[in-house]
Amino acid sequence: MDLSMLGALTRPLREIVANKWFNRIAVPVVIGFAIVFPLFFVGASPFINNTVQALVYVVMALGLNVVVGFAGLLDLGYVAFYAMGSYAIGWFGSEFLYPVNHQKGVHFLVSRLPGSLPGVHINFFIVIVIAAALAAAAGAVIGLPTLRLRGDYIAIVTLAFGEIIGNIAANGDQLHFGQYTLTAGRQGITPVDVPNLPGVGDFSPLNNRPWYYVALALVLIVLFCNVRLRDSRLGRAWIALREDEVAAASMGVPIVRTKLLAYATGAAFGGMAGVLLSSYTNTVNADSFNFSFSIFVLAMVILGGLGSIWGVVLGALALSYFNTYGIPDVLGPFLKNFGLDVTQLGFGIFGFVLVLMMVLRPQGLLPERRRKLEMTQGIGADESLVEVNA
């Protein structure tokens, strides 16, 4: 099997996305279908449950794509920003800080039930803004040590940052600030507040439709921001930085500010997704903030195509469904016949998929036009033409 075979399978889809009428016609149609999509399933449908998680991963993958795909800065500690968002809803949307205000609680724009509980309870959508700000600040902090670094050294620093945040989350119950602790340690924070939108329905485990619509709205907002950022002056500066940092600096691109804005922007999207995912699962679990999560999100970006917005969306949906449905329900029974436990082979399967992509289609399923030309330049070209171009 050669590269052309996989390319032929995805060529029709790539041609549709590249067509100038795609954004004008196809996008509104897709959005309309996404709005009516959950009406074909019952409220507690497992498929809708998997779709909600997939949409949250889309937001995270789009955030990481800003850092890795647009700016070309490898980030192996993206789980830290997911953790920041999760603890934002844990701190400002639960009973975790129960001693506050003499155990009467602090409440702001919440429904009746959270408004009667101790702790800090702030409106869910305000918490999303707070989480974005906290994560953006953390992203700027992680960006500072990488200003003079390139390549593998950036990966080492970001990996260390992710591991530090994970350990702080697991052992934060030992850090006391008077009557309060930084985190609840491995015990976790549960329950946490859920959104409150009149007319949407009850946000409960038995009704996933309201969660779906909130996740879809967040995806659309992040998609809009990604498109506008990519086509902006800042987006062009990120691309210039990715292609050649020395050349970008010589052309007047402010390297320090450009890098920090890339980390902060991608981190903000990750923090927003962390709020929604933790509220949806109704817990803030320190054990979920591990290195494998960063690799999982990075795999989505690589699978879809670095720097390609629609490719990253496709990669996130594909890997998320593969993780929640394909591995346990399809590969699981098949491998069980050979005495293999699919839970112990999950990361091996993802690794195999990434290696396969790197060999057969390194530019991704729906690559960005610029990156597609970079990866395929000279393939099948006449030797004399190659010599002239050289």
C-alpha positions in Angstrom: 0.0 0.0 0.0 1.6 3.3 -1.1 0.8 6.9 -0.4 -1.4 7.4 -3.4 -3.9 4.9 -2.2 -4.8 6.7 1.0 -4.7 10.0 -0.9 -7.2 8.7 -3.4 -9.6 7.8 -0.6 -9.6 11.3 0.9 -9.3 13.3 -2.4 -13.0 13.9 -2.8 -13.4 15.2 0.7 -10.3 17.5 0.3 -11.7 18.9 -2.9 -15.0 19.7 -1.3 -13.3 21.5 1.6 -11.0 23.4 -0.8 -13.9 24.6 -2.9 -14.7 28.4 -2.4 -18.4 27.6 -2.0 -17.8 25.2 0.9 -17.9 27.9 3.6 -20.9 29.6 2.0 -23.1 26.5 1.5 -21.8 23.4 3.2 -21.0 25.0 6.6 -24.5 26.3 7.2 -25.9 22.9 6.1 -23.6 21.1 8.5 -24.5 23.4 11.4 -28.2 22.9 10.7 -27.8 19.2 10.7 -25.8 19.3 13.9 -28.6 21.2 15.6 -31.3 18.7 14.7 -29.0 15.7 15.0 -29.8 14.8 18.7 -33.5 14.8 18.1 -33.1 11.5 16.3 -31.9 9.9 19.6 -33.3 9.5 23.1 -32.0 11.9 25.7 -29.9 9.2 27.4 -28.5 7.7 24.2 -24.9 6.4 24.6 -24.1 7.8 21.1 -25.1 11.3 22.2 -22.9 10.8 25.3 -20.0 9.9 23.1 -20.7 12.9 20.8 -20.7 15.3 23.7 -17.2 14.1 24.7 -16.1 14.2 21.0 -17.2 17.9 20.8 -15.2 18.7 23.9 -12.1 17.1 22.4 -12.7 19.1 19.2 -12.3 22.3 21.3 -9.1 21.0 22.9 -7.7 19.9 19.6 -8.4 23.2 18.0 -6.6 24.9 21.0 -3.6 22.7 20.6 -3.6 23.3 16.9 -3.0 27.0 17.5 0.2 26.2 19.3 1.5 23.2 17.3 -0.2 23.7 13.9 -0.2 27.5 13.5 2.9 28.5 15.4 4.9 25.3 15.1 5.6 25.1 18.9 5.5 21.5 20.2 3.5 21.3 23.4 3.5 18.0 25.3 1.9 19.5 28.5 -1.5 20.5 27.2 -3.2 18.5 29.9 -2.1 21.3 32.3 -4.7 23.7 30.7 -7.4 21.1 30.9 -6.5 20.8 34.6 -6.8 24.6 35.0 -10.3 24.6 33.5 -11.3 21.6 35.7 -10.2 23.3 38.9 -11.8 26.5 37.9 -15.2 24.8 38.0 -14.1 23.0 41.1 -13.2 26.2 42.9 -16.0 28.4 41.7 -18.8 25.9 41.1 -18.9 23.4 44.0 -18.9 23.1 47.8 -15.1 22.6 47.8 -14.5 26.0 49.5 -17.3 25.3 52.0 -15.9 27.5 54.9 -16.2 30.7 52.9 -18.6 33.3 54.2 -19.0 31.4 57.5 -20.2 28.3 55.5 -23.1 30.3 54.0 -21.4 30.3 50.6 -21.0 32.9 47.9 -23.5 32.8 45.0 -23.6 34.7 41.8 -26.2 34.3 39.0 -26.9 30.6 39.8 -30.2 28.7 40.1 -32.0 28.0 43.3 -30.4 24.7 44.3 -26.7 25.9 44.0 -27.8 29.2 45.5 -28.7 27.4 48.8 -25.4 25.4 49.2 -22.2 26.4 50.9 -19.1 27.0 48.9 -18.5 29.3 45.9 -21.2 29.0 43.2 -20.7 31.3 40.2 -22.7 31.1 36.9 -21.3 28.3 34.7 -20.6 30.6 31.7 -18.8 33.1 33.9 -16.6 30.3 35.2 -15.8 29.5 31.5 -14.4 33.0 31.1 -12.5 32.7 34.4 -11.0 29.4 33.3 -10.0 30.8 30.0 -8.2 33.7 31.8 -6.5 31.4 34.2 -5.4 29.0 31.5 -4.2 31.8 29.3 -2.0 33.1 32.2 -0.7 29.6 32.7 0.0 29.4 29.0 2.0 32.6 29.1 4.0 31.2 32.0 4.8 28.0 30.2 5.8 30.1 27.1 8.4 32.1 29.0 11.0 29.4 29.4 10.6 28.3 25.8 11.4 31.7 24.2 15.1 30.8 23.6 14.4 27.1 22.9 13.6 25.2 19.8 12.6 21.7 18.7 13.0 18.9 21.2 13.9 21.3 24.0 10.5 22.9 23.8 8.9 19.5 24.1 11.0 18.7 27.3 10.0 22.0 29.0 6.2 21.6 28.2 6.3 18.0 29.2 7.8 19.0 32.5 5.1 21.7 33.0 2.3 19.2 32.4 3.9 16.7 34.9 4.3 19.5 37.5 0.6 20.5 37.2 -0.5 16.8 37.4 1.5 16.3 40.6 0.2 19.5 42.2 -3.3 18.4 41.4 -2.7 15.0 43.0 -0.9 16.4 46.1 -2.6 19.8 46.4 -4.5 18.7 49.5 -1.2 19.0 51.4 -1.0 22.7 50.6 -3.0 24.5 53.2 -4.0 28.2 53.1 -5.7 28.7 56.4 -8.9 26.6 56.3 -8.5 25.9 52.6 -6.4 23.5 50.5 -5.4 24.0 46.9 -7.0 20.9 45.6 -8.8 17.8 47.0 -6.0 15.5 46.0 -6.9 12.1 44.6 -10.2 12.3 46.4 -11.4 14.7 43.7 -14.1 17.3 43.8 -17.7 16.2 43.3 -20.4 17.2 42.6 -19.8 20.3 40.6 -22.3 22.8 39.2 -24.0 22.3 35.8 -25.1 25.0 33.3 -28.5 26.7 33.8 -30.2 27.7 30.5 -33.9 28.3 30.6 -35.8 26.5 27.8 -32.9 24.1 26.9 -33.9 21.4 29.3 -32.6 19.7 32.5 -28.8 19.1 32.6 -28.7 15.6 34.0 -27.1 12.2 33.2 -30.5 11.1 31.8 -30.7 13.9 29.3 -27.6 14.5 27.2 -29.2 16.9 24.7 -28.7 20.1 26.7 -25.0 19.1 27.1 -24.8 18.5 23.4 -26.1 21.9 22.5 -23.7 23.7 25.0 -20.8 21.7 23.6 -21.8 22.4 20.0 -22.1 26.2 20.8 -18.6 26.1 22.3 -17.2 24.3 19.2 -18.8 26.9 16.9 -17.3 29.8 19.0 -13.8 28.2 18.9 -14.1 27.5 15.2 -15.0 31.1 14.5 -12.1 32.3 16.6 -9.7 29.9 14.9 -10.7 31.0 11.4 -10.5 34.7 12.3 -7.1 34.2 14.0 -5.7 32.2 11.1 -6.6 34.9 8.6 -5.5 37.8 10.9 -2.1 39.5 11.1 -1.3 37.5 14.2 -2.1 34.3 12.4 0.2 35.2 9.6 2.9 35.9 12.2 2.4 32.5 13.7 2.8 30.9 10.3 5.9 32.9 9.6 7.3 31.8 13.0 6.5 28.2 12.1 8.2 28.3 8.7 11.4 30.1 9.8 11.9 31.9 13.1 15.0 33.7 12.0 13.4 35.0 8.8 10.3 36.0 10.7 12.4 38.0 13.3 14.3 39.7 10.5 11.0 40.8 8.9 9.9 42.5 12.1 7.7 39.8 13.7 7.9 40.2 17.5 9.0 36.7 18.4 8.4 37.0 22.2 4.9 38.4 21.9 3.9 36.1 19.1 5.0 32.9 21.0 3.3 34.0 24.2 0.1 34.8 22.4 0.1 31.4 20.7 0.5 29.6 24.1 -2.0 31.8 25.8 -4.7 31.4 23.1 -4.3 27.7 22.8 -4.4 27.4 26.6 -7.5 29.5 26.9 -9.4 27.1 24.6 -8.1 24.1 26.6 -9.3 25.7 29.9 -12.8 26.3 28.5 -13.1 22.7 27.4 -11.9 21.6 30.9 -14.8 23.4 32.5 -17.3 21.7 30.3 -15.9 18.2 30.5 -15.6 18.3 34.3 -19.1 19.6 34.7 -20.4 17.0 32.3 -18.6 14.1 34.2 -19.7 15.8 37.5 -16.2 15.5 39.0 -12.7 17.0 39.0 -10.5 13.9 39.1 -6.7 14.4 39.6 -6.0 11.0 38.1 -7.2 12.2 34.7 -4.4 14.8 34.4 -1.7 12.6 33.1 0.7 12.7 30.2 -1.4 10.3 28.0 -4.1 12.9 27.8 -1.7 15.4 26.1 -0.6 12.7 23.6 -4.2 11.8 22.9 -5.1 15.4 21.9 -1.8 15.8 20.0 -2.7 12.6 18.0 -6.0 14.3 17.0 -4.1 17.2 15.6 -1.6 15.0 13.8 -4.2 12.7 12.3 -6.3 15.6 10.9 -3.4 17.7 9.7 -1.2 20.2 11.5 -2.5 23.7 10.9 -5.7 22.6 9.2 -8.8 23.7 11.1 -11.2 21.3 9.4 -8.6 18.5 9.4 -8.2 18.9 13.2 -12.0 18.7 13.6 -12.1 15.5 11.6 -9.2 14.0 13.5 -10.7 14.9 16.9 -14.1 13.3 16.0 -12.4 10.2 14.5 -10.1 9.5 17.4 -12.7 10.3 20.0 -15.3 7.9 18.5 -12.6 5.3 18.0 -11.7 5.6 21.7 -15.2 5.5 23.0 -16.8 3.1 20.5 -14.2 1.5 18.1 -11.8 0.1 20.7 -14.2 -1.2 23.4 -17.1 -2.3 21.2 -15.4 -3.4 17.9 -11.8 -4.3 18.6 -12.5 -5.4 22.2 -14.6 -8.5 21.4 -12.3 -9.4 18.5 -9.1 -9.3 20.5 -10.8 -11.1 23.4 -11.0 -14.2 21.2 -7.2 -14.2 21.2 -7.0 -13.8 25.0 -6.0 -10.1 24.8 -7.3 -7.3 27.0 -8.1 -4.2 24.9 -7.7 -1.9 27.9 -4.0 -2.8 28.1 -3.5 -2.3 24.3 -5.3 1.1 23.9 -2.1 3.2 23.7 -0.4 0.6 21.5 -3.4 0.9 19.1 -3.1 4.7 19.0 0.6 4.4 18.4 0.1 2.1 15.5 -2.5 4.5 14.0 0.0 7.4 14.3 2.9 5.4 12.8 0.6 4.3 9.9 -0.3 8.0 9.3 3.3 9.1 9.3 4.2 6.5 6.7 1.2 6.7 4.5 0.0 10.3 4.8 2.3 12.4 6.9 0.4 15.6 6.0 -2.8 14.4 7.7 -6.3 13.5 6.5 -7.3 17.1 5.5 -4.0 18.9 5.3 -3.5 22.7 5.1 -2.7 23.7 1.5 0.7 25.1 2.5 1.7 22.0 4.4 0.4 19.7 1.7 2.7 21.4 -0.8 5.6 21.1 1.7 5.1 17.3 2.3 4.5 16.4 -1.4 6.9 18.7 -3.1 8.9 16.8 -5.7 6.9 13.6 -5.5 6.4 12.3 -9.0 8.0 15.4 -10.5 10.3 15.3 -13.5 13.9 15.1 -12.5 14.9 18.0 -14.8 12.2 20.2 -13.2 13.5 19.3 -9.7 17.0 20.2 -10.7 15.8 23.6 -12.1 13.9 24.4 -8.9 16.9 23.4 -6.8 
